[in-house]
Amino acid sequence: MVDDRVNPVEFFVHHEDLRRAQPGWQPRALTRHDEDVLWTMLRLLGRGLVARARVPVRIERTDTHETATLRRGDEPVTVHGLPSELVLFLHGRDETFGVDLTGPLDRIARLRGAERGI
């Protein structure tokens, strides 16, 4: 059951790694369904992706403004973006499109500097 949830996310991340390694790559628009699937996976798996940062983390979809808490605590870092780009950021990819972090600067630095991903 875990493989059924993790494999589509891992496939997406590796596919985007290959796409984005090409000169002149451009972000692509995913379907709403695909973004929804990635959002669901983030809500289920996200805590493990940010565990090493040891800061409170929330995520917010910029297309629907839904939010989810990945790690509880006061003054969280909120990571804003499309689910597809949030997946990439939370898997340790820093070259993302449209991802923005808000919150205490020291915690943002800690999240950015932490090993993210599984």
N, C-alpha and C positions, 0 to 999 in steps of 0.2 A: 504494500500500500504506500509506503514512503517513496519507493522508486517511482510510482505513478505520479506523485506530486513533484518530486525533485527533478526527474528527467526532463520534463518540458522546459523547466527554468534553466537547467544546465545546457540543454540544447540551444535555447534562445541566446544565452550568454556567449557560448562558443561560436555560434553563427554570427552574432554581432561582432565578436572579436575579429573574425575573418573579414567581414564586410568593412569594418572600420580601419583595418590595416591597409586597405587599398587607397592609392592616391585619389583625391577628389571625391571621397565618399560623402554622401549626404544622408541626413537622417531620413528615415522612412516612416510613413504613417501606418500604424497597425490598425486593424479593425477594432471597434469598440469591444467586441467579444474577446479578442486576443488581449487587449488591455485589461479587461475584467478578469480573465483567467490569471494573468500575471499579478494583479492586485490581490486576488484571493490567495495565491501562493505566498506573496509577501506577508500577508496578515498571519498566515500559518507558520512560516519559516523565518520571518524577519528577526525575531528575538535572537536566534542563533547567529545571524549574520552580523549583528552589532555587539555581541556579548563581550568581545575583547576590548571595546572602547570604554566600557564601564562608565557610560554617561547615559542619562535618560534620553530616549529617542522617540520621536513621533514622525510619522510620514503623512504627507498630504498630497492627494491627487490634484493636479492643476486643472484637469478636465472636468471633474465633478465636485471638487473640494471636500471629498470624503477624507476622513482622517483615521488613523489607527495608531495605537501606542505599541511600540515594540519593546521598550524598556521603561518602566515607570520611574517617576521621581520628579522633584521640583525643578523648575527651569530647564525643560528639555530642549534639545536641539530638534528643530523641525526641519525635515528634508522634504522640499516641495518639488514636484515634477510629475510627468506622466509615469504610470506604473512601469512601463518598459525601461525608462531611463533610471527610475528608482532601483529596479532590479540590478541594472549594471553598476550603479554607484555602490549599492550595498554588497555587491560581489567584488568590490575593490577596484572597480574601473573609475579612474578620475576624469577621463575624457568623455564626459556625457554632454548631452544637449538639453539645455533648459532646466538643469537641476540647481536649486538654490537652497542654501542652508541659512536658517535664522536661529537665534538664541545667543546665549553667552559665548563670547569669542573664545574663551579658553576651552570650553566644551566642544565648540565647532572644530577647533584645532586638534583636539584629542580624537574626535571621531574621524576627521580627515586623515590623521596620522596613524590610526589603528589599523591593524590587519582586519579587513572586513571580508566576510564570506565564510563558506563552510570549510 
